[in-house]
Amino acid sequence: MSRRSLQASTEGIKKAQAALIRNSLTQQALAEELSISRQPVSKFFQGKAVDRYIFGTICEKLGLEWDEIASFCSLPDVDDAASTSQIESLVQKAREKIHDSIQRRCGIIRVLDKEQPISLDSIYIDINILERVTGRRRLSITELLQTCCHTENCERIDLGNIDQERVPALEVVERYNKLMIWGKPGSGKTTFLKWVATQCNIGQFLCNTVPIFITLKDFAQTRGQPSLSDYITAQFEECGVVEHQVVQTLLSQGRSLLLLDGLDEVKQADLNWVLQEIRAVSTRFCANSIVITCRIAALEYSFEEFTEVEVADFDDQQIANFVAKWFQGQDTVEAERFVQKLQVQHQPLKELATNPLLLSLLCLVFEEKADFPTHCSQLYKEGLDLLLKKWDAKRGIERNQVYKQLFRQRKEDLLSQIAWTTFERGEYFFKQNAFEQGIYHYIHTLPEGSTFLKTLQVDSEDILKSIEAQHGLLVERARGVYSFSHIIFQKYFAARKIVTSPPHHAEEAFKNLVCHMSEKCWREVFLLVVEMLPNPDELLQLMKRQLDSLLAGDEKEYENAKKLLIALQAFTSEAPHTYSHH
């Protein structure tokens, strides 16, 4: 049988005596406030056995955690067969109590603009994990290019190609007791954590533990800022587990699976407190499995005892599986057509499909139109809208923007400037310091630059990290080496730089662009520019003149430029593919 009494340890008595003084109480006054006799209070301070309930009440009144005050020898003996049996029974009863709550909170998700929420298992695809965070690798730009280039002239670049083994995510959670999962925006971190909760809940994963799913943003916003252990207890109370001792036993015996989602979503003002609470719980209840999710680059803090890993991009098989689930119940031919068109006709879209959030957008568009749009700039823009603003807004997340005075257009202008500069130099990867210099230069050329600098005390590194963490449009591919998340976004922003040039600089911008018309890697930039321009005639005329000048030169360059011009002329003669998605 488990013991019905507890006794204070020597250290616990010292803490209790200090708390008594801190609360301006005597033992007699404490007894009176608790409406109990003086005897158990006296025994408590003498380190003698006291009824469990009274022991807990005294600790609560003094603002102490009972398990920090109790002597180790007075806690339940888990080696005792009866105690082990009781704990198993406790776990199963707690699982039964919280089952419906976990399924309600984690078993259903909302996908972008779909009218109705959907069940998690109807769309979830197993994700993979990289056991080494990519941004911490020590690789040179040359080494990264060797991994990412698929042709001799770098005509096709796969920025996300990682020379690292992918491990099933559930396997990683099972392997590591304390786990920090980093991931890019829209990479599926929250969805995965909810999947873990539901799988544990139905007995398919770590079935001898009790799943506890906590959205850290909600915890941080709780009135009165309770301790994390109190917040967990309150969650159990809502499910009908009203005995505080039950929750404490589950935690102290390591029988909970604590899932803490969205550390990056906590406001800066609350962050230190939340970190302190997580650290306290992971230290006090060290036997429990704890998994935390956070966006890459969102913060530099690290928990000493936690293994840090990263969510891997979707591979071809995961994309196909996701699409099959999306169109399940509809015409199965649609899913096959989607994948085929992605593989054969739409390589840039396939690149976007490696991100689950952007893949969801592609599925929505294809579902609505039964095809991908011929003119893709609007689709790229919608993908960027998701990453720049809508994804956080849909989930009610306000982020601490060190560059919040850079409103939306300024952010896009900054990214356009960087994209054009790097792409014109043939750079897909760039050093952090060069990137920061570009940010610094852009900020200092703003008309309101001086005011902006005074109010923000701008730090180029902070802006870089914010773009990476909040939008995922820039990614640290190795230590101090960055790229755009998808090369098509680099090309889109480079094209935008041309299209948004002031009228008095338009001709110069067109001439700079036309210089590259014989280079195959610029084809998509030209297509995007022509598509986005209200009237591309001036650009096409410049291209014709450039083509004539190439006639006497290199035959291959001439043929490349000629093919591009013919394609653009055909492109502009087509009726625009009406694409809109609301």
PAZA-717311 format. One record per residue (C-alpha): x, y, z; residue in one letter. Coordinates in steps of 0.02 Angstrom, whole numbers, plus 50000, padded with zeros to 5 digits. Layout:
N
XYZA
...
//
This chain:
582
500005000050000M
500605017649966S
500915028250121R
499525039750181R
500735051550269S
502215062350225L
503625070250324Q
504705085350288A
506545083150248S
507875093050341T
508055104750193E
506175105550176G
505985111050358I
507215125350327K
506215131050176K
504585129950274A
505295139950420Q
505905153350299A
504185153750218A
503365155250389L
504395170850426I
504125177650250R
502245176250275N
502335184250449S
501595168650529L
501905158250684T
501515139750694Q
499985143750800Q
499385156950676A
499655144850532L
498605131650620A
497215144150652E
497185150050471E
497055132050413L
495735128050546S
496735113350613I
497505109550782S
499265114950827R
499875096750840Q
500045092350653P
500875109150619V
502125105750758S
502455088250688K
502695095650515F
504075107150577F
504875092950677Q
505015082050522G
503755069450589K
502445060250487A
500905070750445V
499325066050352D
499575068450164R
498135080650145Y
498675091350292I
500495090850231F
499955097250060G
498825110550137T
500235117450245I
501405118150095C
500105126749988E
499775139750122K
501635143350134L
501795144649945G
502855128949934L
502795113549822E
502445098449931W
503645086849837D
505075099149864E
504765098850052I
504385080350080A
505755068350130S
506185056449989F
505925041450101C
504125046550133S
503635046549949L
502805031049873P
504035016949846D
503915012649663V
504884996549691D
503454990349796D
502354979049687A
500744986249757A
501335004249726S
501835000049547T
500134992449518S
499285007649592Q
500285019349480I
499815009249326E
498005010349378S
498215029049406L
498945031349231V
497525022049148Q
496185031449244K
497005048149202A
497105043049018R
495255039149019E
494845055949098K
495855066548976I
495485056148819H
494055066648751D
494945083048787S
496505077748692I
495485071648543Q
494495087748540R
496015099048552R
497225089148445C
496215077448333G
495475091148223I
496395104648125I
495945119148011R
496815119747842V
496995136947766L
495385142647682D
494425126347694K
492675129947759E
492665115747885Q
493985108948004P
494565091447960I
495125076548061S
496995075848086L
497165057748032D
496305061647866S
497745072847811I
499255069047921Y
500825062447838I
502285055547939D
503675068347945I
505535065547953N
506855073148064I
508635079048033L
509645074948188E
510855088948149R
510145106548133V
510625112147957T
511095129948005G
512425123548125R
513415113647997R
515125120447953R
515045120147764L
515725132147635S
514695139347493I
515675128247372T
515205112747471E
513375117947476L
513355120647288L
514085103247260Q
512615096147356T
511265106847275C
511755108247091C
511005095346974H
511805101346812T
513545106946765E
513025125046742N
511915125646896C
510365126946785E
509355117446914R
509685120647098I
508885111247242D
509225122447391L
508395110347511G
509435095347460N
510235089647623I
511595076547628D
510955069747793Q
509945054547844E
508105057547878R
507405048748030V
505545045548063P
504965058748188A
504045046748306L
505625036448318E
506595051848373V
505305056248507V
505415038648574E
507305039048573R
507595055548664Y
506845059548834N
507045078348810K
506825085048634L
506825102248554M
506125101748377I
506585116548267W
505705119648103G
505365132547968K
503665141247962P
502365129347892G
503485114147910S
502195104648013G
502845106448191K
501165109348276T
500295096348169T
501605083548217F
501475087448402L
499585085548393K
499845068948304W
500985063048444V
499655068048571A
498265058648481T
499325043148451Q
499785042448635C
497965045848677N
497315030648581I
498695019248644G
499725018348484Q
501245027348554F
502005027748730L
500375020348794C
501005019348974N
501075038348987T
499775052248996V
499875065048853P
499865083348905I
499735095648759F
500085113848798I
500085128648679T
501425139548758L
500615155548693K
499035151248791D
500045146848946F
500975163448938A
499345173048924Q
498525164749075T
497955177349203R
499045177749358G
500485168649273Q
500335151949364P
501795139949373S
501845127349231L
501495113049353S
499945122449417D
499395125449238Y
499555106849202I
498555102949359T
497195115049303A
497095106049135Q
496805089649225F
495495097549337E
494525102949182E
494485084649131C
493835078749299G
495485074349383V
495235085349536V
496485077349655E
498095087449646H
499045072549715Q
498615062249561V
499435074749444V
500955076549556Q
501155057649562T
501055056049373L
502385069449353L
503525063649493S
503465045749429Q
503875050949251G
502225044949180R
501765060049075S
502185064748895L
502325083648900L
502095091848730L
502485110548729L
502035118848565D
502615135348491G
503975142648601L
504245155648464D
502445161748485E
502735167948663V
502855186848674K
504565193748717Q
503935201048881A
503415183748941D
504835173548867L
506055173249014N
504685167949133W
504075154149016V
505855147848990L
506105147649178Q
504505137549203E
504975124849071I
506695123049147R
505945120849321A
504735107249266V
506045097949164S
507215098249315T
505945093649450R
505075080349346F
506585074449247C
505925056849216A
504545063049099N
504685064248910S
504625082448855I
504505088648676V
504595107248632I
504315114748459T
505025131348400C
505355140448237R
507145140448178I
508085156448223A
506675162248338A
507795162548490L
509565158048539E
509145150548709Y
509505132048728S
509025119548863F
510565110348922E
509765093148937E
508785093748774F
509275085748609T
508985097948465E
508365091948296V
507545099448142E
506005095148039V
506525089547865A
505685095947706D
504445084247621F
505225072447494D
504375066347335D
503525051747421Q
502845062447562Q
502165074947435I
501295060947340A
500575053747502N
499945070747558F
499115074047390V
498305056747391A
497555060247562K
496995077647511W
496005071147361F
495415055447450Q
493555052947421G
493645063047260Q
494185057247089D
495835048147120T
496405053546947V
496535071347015E
497905066547137A
498855057547000E
498695072446882R
499275084147020F
500865074247052V
501215071546867Q
501035090046824K
502125094546973L
503495082546917Q
503475086246730V
502805103846698Q
502995113946857H
504715111746935Q
504625128347032P
502955123147109L
503695106247154K
505025115647251E
503675124747350L
502785108147382A
504195102647499T
503395114247629N
501755106747698P
500935123847716L
501325128847536L
500855111447476L
499145114047556S
498975130147457L
499415121147295L
498115107747333C
496775120947365L
497155129547200V
497195113247101F
495585107447184E
494715123447131E
495375124546953K
495795106246914A
497485112946857D
498905124546903F
498815142246833P
499785145946674T
500295162546748H
501075158146916C
501555175146985S
499885176847076Q
500125159547153L
501875164047212Y
501175180147282K
499855170747380E
501185159047448G
502195174047503L
500635181947580D
500455166347687L
502235167347748L
502325186147767L
500705188747859K
499195177447845K
499835161647928W
500155170248094D
498595181048079A
497485165848054K
498125158448217R
498025174748314G
499905176248339I
500725193148365E
502595192248344R
503895203848415N
504545211948258Q
506205220548278V
505825227648107Y
503965230848135K
504155248548068Q
504605240747901L
502825238847839F
502365225447713R
502925234547556Q
504595239147636R
504915221047682K
504575215747503E
505655229947436D
507085224247549L
506915206147491L
506795211947310S
508395222047326Q
509325207347402I
508605194947276A
509105205547126W
510855209147190T
511235191047231T
510405183247078F
511265195246959E
512925189747034R
512415171547013G
512365168947200E
511145156447273Y
512055155947439F
512765171247524F
513765175247679K
512835182147829Q
513925197747841N
513635202147658A
511775199847685F
511795211047838E
512735224447741Q
511365223847610G
510045226147745I
511015240447823Y
511215249047655H
509365247147616Y
508805254247784I
509965269247765H
509275273447593T
507475274447654L
506735292047652P
506215289647833E
507845280747872G
508475292648005S
506845292048103T
506765273248083F
508515271048149L
508215282248299K
506635273348354T
507185255648317L
509055256048347Q
509095244248200V
510245229248201D
510475220748033S
510725203848113E
509085205548209D
508175209648048I
508955194647960L
508475183048103K
506715190248108S
506445187047922I
507075169347946E
506055165548102A
504445174648063Q
504255171447877H
505485157647833G
505935166547672L
507785166347715L
508605150647781V
510285147647862E
510935132947761R
512585131647855A
513415141647991R
513415159747929G
512805155147753V
511055159647695Y
509915157447545S
508115160647502F
506995146547562S
506525142447383H
507455148047229I
505825152947145I
505565165947282F
507285173147244Q
506775174147061K
505065181347103Y
505815195147209F
507145198647077A
505745200546949A
504785211647069R
506315222947083K
506195226246896I
504305228346892V
504255240447040T
505665251546977S
505165270046975P
504635276046800P
506225286346778H
507275270646812H
506205258346713A
507245258746552E
508865256146649E
508075241646744A
507485233646581F
509215235446505K
510005227146656N
508775212746639L
508965210846451V
510835208046472C
510395190846542H
509175184946408M
510375171846341S
510605163846513E
509425149246543K
509335151846731C
508515168846700W
507065161746599R
505845161546746E
506335179246796V
505885185446621F
504235175946623L
503785183346791L
504255201046738V
503225199946578V
501755192746674E
501805206046810M
502055221146696L
500445230146647P
501185232246472N
502765222346427P
502945229746250D
504425240846295E
505365226246371L
504995214946221L
505645228346101Q
507265229646200L
507425210746194M
507225210746004K
508625223445988R
509705213246107Q
509375197746003L
509945206745845D
511565211645932S
511865193345979L
511695187345800L
513515190445760A
514125182845922G
514025165946007D
512775154745918E
512215145846077K
511875162246166E
510885168246016Y
509825152446011E
509475153346198N
508935171546184A
507875167946029K
506955153646116K
506605164746265L
505915178846158L
504795167046060I
504155159646223A
503795176746295L
502885182446138Q
501805166746144A
501565169446329F
500935187246310T
499755182446168S
498835169946277E
497255175146365A
497725177346549P
497365162146655H
496065168946774T
496705164346943Y
495995170647104S
495865162347271H
494915169847414H
//
